[in-house]
Amino acid sequence: MEVELTRLERRQADAWDRGDGDAFAATFTEDADFIAVNGEHIRTREKIAESMREGLSTFMKGTRFHLGEVRHVRFLSPDTAVMVTSNCVIRPGEEECRPEARSMQSRVAVKRDGAWLFTTFQNTRIGRPPS
């Protein structure tokens, strides 16, 4: 089952790299909750698609979604999993992740009609703790 979740995460990254906000959003349930790195709460697959189309055609255009590691997967039931992952966004012209572009995510995935989809996504920038 972890392999299927990793494939779902890869689908997201591939969609991002192609600049395809609709394909990115297709990895979510219709009623999904998406918390962006800036703290914005986006509800529903349709609104996620709108947000990603806009971002990938403007300020995120040409960026690449570099998958980090799946740090932890916990199955709450055979059809529900919590994933903790890491990644970064690489800007055009860059080859490596900048430290300030690294993020951690928590995701809840559900299996519906035999297919896994994310239903919750929380993205948090990795930073130094306040002093």
Secondary structure, 3 states (H helix, E strand, C coil): CHHHHHHHHHHHHHHHHHCCHHHHHCCEEEEEEEECCCCCEEECHHHHHHHHHHHHHCCCCCCEEEEEEEEEEEEEECCEEEEEEEEEEECCCCCCCCHHHEEEEEEEEEEECCEEEEEEEEEEECCCCCC
